[in-house]
Amino acid sequence: MNRLPVEPPTAARAADTGTPRSPAPDPGPEVLDRRVGALGEIVLRRHGELLQVIANGCFLMDTSDGRSERLLVRAARDLLVGRRGEGARPGAPPGTPPAEAAPALLIGGLGVGFSLDEAAADPLWGSITVVEREAAVLEWHRDGPLGRFTERARADRRTSLVHADLMAHLRAPGAPWDAMCLDIDNGPDWTVSPDNSRLYSPRGLSECHDRLTPGGVLAVWSAQPSADFEAALCAAGFDAVRTVEVPVARGVPDVVHLAARAAWPRPHRGSTLLPTVKESQHQPAGSGHLPGAGPP
C-alpha cells in the first residue's frame, strides 16, 4: 500500500507540541522592474501588499494611502467651483456641447494613479490630461502591476495619457486648462531629480500661470510646507494662495499648495505679495509619498 508523505507540523500543531512559534522573516522588497528612465534609474518594487516607486535610489511613493494625492484634485476642484461655479469654462461660445464646455484638467505626473482615479470619479471635468515623463510608469499602468489602480480612469473617454516632459508640454501650442494638479518629485523644496526644479522656478510658475484660463487653479503637491514657494506663487501673479496641510503619522505634514489665476489682468512682478491662508485637513495618517520626510 502506498503511504502518503507525512505532513510537517503546522504552526498550530507546533504550539500543541510545545515548539515555540517563530514569525516568518520579512523577505524585504521584491524588484518587479528596473529601467533607465528620462533622468536616471526608476524601479517598481513590491513590499508585502504595497507597490513602491523608487527613483535614483530614493523612495518616491507607494500605494499605502493616497489621501494627499486625492486631496490635490479635490482641493483644486473646490477652489475652481468656489471662484466661478460649475458653469461653462470662460470663452466657451453659446451652444457649445456640455462635455466640451466643462472644465479641462491637467495632471502633471501619473505616479501610482490616485490623483487620476480621483479626477475620473468626478463628473465635473470635461477632459483629464495626464502628462508623465517616464515611459516605464505609463507601461506599469497600461500593462503592469499598477494597472488595477487606474483601470476605471483609463477607460474613461475623458482621460488622455501623454508621454512628455511637463515643461515641454506647457510650452507647446494648445488650449489653456481650467485646473492644473502637479505632483512632480517631492515638491518645490526637495527634488530627487534636479531637472524638476525648473517647474518651481519663476519661469516655470509663470508658464503655469499663462496656461490657465482666467480664474483657473493651480494645485501643487509637496512633501513639506514651503513659505518660500507661497511667496513665489504670489510673485508669479497668482492670487488666492493658500496651503492645505495633511498631517502624517510622524514628521512634517504633506501639503497641497493652492493658487489661482486672477480673472482680471495679471499684476506686474514685484507687486505686493498677497496674504496666504493656511488650512489643515485633519486626517490621521500619511500619504503615498515619502511620509514625514524632509531633505537629508
C-alpha positions as CSV (number, residue, x, y, z in Angstrom):
1,M,0.0,0.0,0.0
2,N,1.3,3.4,-0.9
3,R,1.7,5.7,2.0
4,L,1.2,9.5,1.8
5,P,4.2,11.5,2.9
6,V,4.0,12.8,6.4
7,E,2.9,16.4,6.5
8,P,5.2,18.7,8.5
9,P,3.7,20.2,11.7
10,T,1.7,23.4,11.1
11,A,2.2,26.4,13.4
12,A,-0.9,25.3,15.4
13,R,0.5,21.8,15.8
14,A,3.9,23.1,16.8
15,A,2.2,25.1,19.5
16,D,0.5,21.9,20.7
17,T,3.8,20.1,20.9
18,G,5.4,22.9,22.8
19,T,7.6,24.0,20.0
20,P,7.9,27.9,20.1
21,R,6.4,29.8,17.2
22,S,8.7,32.0,15.1
23,P,7.4,34.7,12.9
24,A,8.1,34.4,9.2
25,P,11.0,36.6,8.3
26,D,10.3,39.7,6.2
27,P,11.8,38.9,2.8
28,G,12.1,42.6,2.0
29,P,11.2,44.4,-1.2
30,E,11.0,42.5,-4.4
31,V,12.1,44.3,-7.6
32,L,9.4,43.9,-10.3
33,D,11.0,46.2,-12.9
34,R,14.1,48.3,-13.2
35,R,14.7,50.8,-16.0
36,V,16.9,53.6,-17.1
37,G,14.4,56.5,-17.4
38,A,14.5,60.1,-18.6
39,L,16.7,61.2,-15.7
40,G,18.1,58.1,-14.2
41,E,17.1,54.8,-12.8
42,I,13.5,54.1,-12.0
43,V,12.3,51.0,-10.1
44,L,9.0,49.4,-9.4
45,R,9.1,47.0,-6.4
46,R,6.6,45.1,-4.2
47,H,6.9,45.1,-0.4
48,G,4.2,42.9,1.1
49,E,0.9,44.3,-0.2
50,L,2.4,47.6,-1.3
51,L,3.8,48.7,-4.6
52,Q,6.6,51.2,-4.5
53,V,8.3,53.6,-7.0
54,I,12.0,54.4,-6.5
55,A,13.9,57.0,-8.5
56,N,17.7,57.1,-8.4
57,G,17.6,55.1,-5.2
58,C,15.2,57.5,-3.4
59,F,11.7,56.4,-2.3
60,L,9.1,58.5,-4.2
61,M,5.7,57.0,-3.5
62,D,3.8,53.8,-2.8
63,T,0.2,52.5,-2.8
64,S,-0.3,52.6,1.0
65,D,-2.7,55.6,1.2
66,G,-3.1,58.3,-1.4
67,R,-5.2,60.7,0.6
68,S,-3.0,63.7,-0.1
69,E,-2.8,62.8,-3.8
70,R,-6.6,62.7,-3.9
71,L,-6.8,65.9,-2.0
72,L,-4.7,67.5,-4.7
73,V,-7.6,67.1,-7.1
74,R,-10.4,67.8,-4.7
75,A,-8.9,71.0,-3.4
76,A,-8.3,72.3,-6.9
77,R,-11.9,71.4,-7.8
78,D,-13.3,73.1,-4.7
79,L,-11.4,76.3,-5.3
80,L,-12.3,76.4,-9.0
81,V,-16.0,75.9,-8.3
82,G,-15.9,78.4,-5.5
83,R,-14.5,81.1,-7.8
84,R,-16.7,80.6,-10.8
85,G,-19.3,77.9,-10.1
86,E,-20.0,74.8,-12.1
87,G,-20.9,76.6,-15.4
88,A,-19.1,76.6,-18.7
89,R,-15.4,77.4,-18.9
90,P,-14.6,81.0,-19.9
91,G,-14.7,81.7,-23.6
92,A,-16.9,78.8,-24.5
93,P,-19.3,80.1,-27.2
94,P,-23.0,79.7,-26.7
95,G,-24.3,76.3,-27.7
96,T,-21.1,74.5,-27.0
97,P,-21.8,70.9,-26.0
98,P,-21.7,70.5,-22.2
99,A,-18.8,68.0,-22.4
100,E,-16.7,70.4,-24.4
101,A,-17.6,73.4,-22.2
102,A,-16.8,71.6,-18.9
103,P,-13.5,72.4,-17.2
104,A,-10.3,70.9,-18.5
105,L,-7.9,69.4,-16.0
106,L,-4.2,68.8,-16.4
107,I,-2.5,66.3,-14.1
108,G,1.3,66.6,-14.0
109,G,2.7,63.2,-13.0
110,L,0.8,59.9,-13.1
111,G,2.6,58.3,-10.1
112,V,0.6,55.3,-8.8
113,G,-2.6,56.8,-10.1
114,F,-4.5,58.1,-7.1
115,S,-5.0,61.7,-8.5
116,L,-6.2,60.4,-11.8
117,D,-8.6,58.0,-10.2
118,E,-10.0,60.8,-8.0
119,A,-10.5,63.1,-11.1
120,A,-12.2,60.4,-13.2
121,A,-14.7,59.8,-10.4
122,D,-15.8,63.4,-10.7
123,P,-18.3,64.3,-13.4
124,L,-17.3,68.0,-13.3
125,W,-14.3,67.5,-15.6
126,G,-14.8,67.6,-19.3
127,S,-11.3,66.4,-20.1
128,I,-8.5,64.9,-18.0
129,T,-5.0,65.0,-19.5
130,V,-2.2,63.3,-17.6
131,V,1.4,64.2,-18.6
132,E,4.0,61.6,-17.5
133,R,7.7,61.8,-18.5
134,E,8.6,58.2,-17.6
135,A,7.6,55.6,-20.2
136,A,8.0,52.9,-17.6
137,V,5.3,54.4,-15.3
138,L,2.9,54.5,-18.2
139,E,3.6,50.9,-19.1
140,W,3.2,49.8,-15.4
141,H,-0.3,51.2,-15.6
142,R,-1.3,50.1,-19.1
143,D,0.1,46.5,-18.9
144,G,1.7,46.1,-15.4
145,P,1.0,45.8,-11.7
146,L,-0.2,49.4,-11.3
147,G,-3.0,48.9,-13.8
148,R,-5.6,48.0,-11.2
149,F,-5.3,51.4,-9.6
150,T,-6.3,53.3,-12.8
151,E,-8.3,50.7,-14.8
152,R,-11.5,52.6,-14.4
153,A,-10.0,56.0,-15.0
154,R,-8.0,54.9,-18.1
155,A,-11.2,53.5,-19.6
156,D,-13.0,56.9,-19.2
157,R,-13.4,58.7,-22.5
158,R,-12.3,62.0,-20.9
159,T,-8.9,60.6,-20.0
160,S,-5.8,61.1,-22.1
161,L,-2.3,59.8,-21.1
162,V,0.5,61.8,-22.6
163,H,4.2,60.7,-22.6
164,A,6.0,64.0,-22.4
165,D,8.1,66.3,-20.3
166,L,5.7,68.6,-18.4
167,M,7.6,71.8,-19.1
168,A,7.8,70.9,-22.8
169,H,4.0,70.2,-22.8
170,L,3.3,73.5,-21.2
171,R,5.3,75.3,-23.9
172,A,3.6,73.5,-26.8
173,P,0.7,75.2,-28.5
174,G,-2.7,74.2,-27.2
175,A,-5.8,75.3,-25.4
176,P,-5.5,76.5,-21.7
177,W,-6.6,74.5,-18.8
178,D,-9.0,75.4,-16.0
179,A,-7.0,73.5,-13.4
180,M,-3.5,72.1,-13.1
181,C,-2.7,69.5,-10.4
182,L,1.0,68.9,-10.3
183,D,2.6,66.1,-8.4
184,I,6.2,66.3,-9.6
185,D,9.0,64.8,-7.5
186,N,8.7,65.5,-3.7
187,G,7.7,69.1,-4.2
188,P,9.4,72.5,-4.7
189,D,11.9,72.4,-1.9
190,W,13.2,68.8,-2.4
191,T,13.6,67.4,-5.8
192,V,15.2,64.0,-6.4
193,S,15.9,64.9,-10.0
194,P,17.4,68.4,-10.1
195,D,15.9,68.9,-13.6
196,N,12.4,69.0,-11.9
197,S,13.3,72.3,-10.1
198,R,12.6,74.0,-13.5
199,L,8.9,73.7,-12.8
200,Y,9.1,75.5,-9.5
201,S,11.3,78.3,-10.8
202,P,9.9,81.8,-11.5
203,R,9.9,81.0,-15.2
204,G,8.1,77.6,-14.6
205,L,5.4,79.2,-12.5
206,S,4.9,82.0,-15.0
207,E,4.3,79.4,-17.7
208,C,1.8,77.5,-15.5
209,H,0.0,80.8,-14.9
210,D,-0.2,81.7,-18.6
211,R,-1.6,78.3,-19.5
212,L,-4.6,78.7,-17.1
213,T,-7.9,80.2,-18.1
214,P,-9.0,83.3,-16.2
215,G,-9.9,82.2,-12.7
216,G,-8.1,78.9,-13.3
217,V,-6.5,77.0,-10.4
218,L,-3.0,75.6,-9.8
219,A,-2.5,72.9,-7.1
220,V,1.0,71.6,-6.2
221,W,1.7,68.6,-4.0
222,S,4.7,68.8,-1.7
223,A,6.2,66.6,1.0
224,Q,6.5,69.6,3.3
225,P,5.2,73.2,3.6
226,S,7.2,76.0,2.0
227,A,6.7,79.7,2.8
228,D,9.2,80.5,0.0
229,F,7.1,78.7,-2.5
230,E,4.0,80.6,-1.4
231,A,5.9,83.8,-2.0
232,A,7.0,82.6,-5.4
233,L,3.4,81.9,-6.4
234,C,2.4,85.4,-5.4
235,A,5.4,86.9,-7.3
236,A,4.3,84.9,-10.4
237,G,1.0,86.7,-10.4
238,F,-1.3,84.2,-8.7
239,D,-3.8,85.1,-6.1
240,A,-5.9,83.1,-3.6
241,V,-2.6,81.5,-2.4
242,R,-3.0,79.1,0.5
243,T,-1.6,75.8,1.8
244,V,-3.7,72.8,2.9
245,E,-1.9,70.5,5.3
246,V,-2.4,66.8,5.5
247,P,-0.9,65.5,8.8
248,V,1.0,62.3,8.7
249,A,1.8,59.7,11.3
250,R,5.2,61.3,12.1
251,G,7.2,64.3,10.9
252,V,6.1,67.3,8.9
253,P,2.8,67.2,7.1
254,D,2.3,66.6,3.4
255,V,0.8,69.7,1.8
256,V,-1.1,71.0,-1.2
257,H,-0.2,74.5,-2.3
258,L,-3.2,76.2,-4.0
259,A,-3.2,79.3,-6.1
260,A,-5.4,80.8,-8.9
261,R,-5.0,83.0,-11.9
262,A,-7.0,86.2,-11.4
263,A,-10.0,86.8,-13.6
264,W,-8.6,90.3,-14.2
265,P,-5.3,91.4,-15.8
266,R,-2.2,89.9,-14.3
267,P,-0.3,92.2,-11.9
268,H,3.2,93.3,-12.6
269,R,6.0,91.3,-11.0
270,G,7.3,92.9,-7.8
271,S,3.8,93.9,-6.7
272,T,2.9,93.5,-3.0
273,L,2.6,89.8,-2.1
274,L,-0.9,88.7,-1.3
275,P,-1.6,87.2,2.1
276,T,-1.8,83.4,2.3
277,V,-4.2,81.3,4.2
278,K,-3.2,78.0,5.9
279,E,-5.8,75.3,6.3
280,S,-5.4,71.9,7.8
281,Q,-7.1,68.7,6.7
282,H,-7.1,66.7,10.0
283,Q,-6.6,63.2,8.7
284,P,-4.8,60.6,10.8
285,A,-2.2,59.1,8.7
286,G,0.3,59.6,5.9
287,S,0.4,59.8,2.2
288,G,1.5,57.7,-0.7
289,H,4.7,59.8,-0.9
290,L,7.6,59.7,1.4
291,P,5.9,60.1,4.8
292,G,7.1,62.7,7.2
293,A,10.4,63.1,5.4
294,G,12.4,66.2,4.7
295,P,15.6,66.9,2.9
296,P,18.5,64.8,4.1
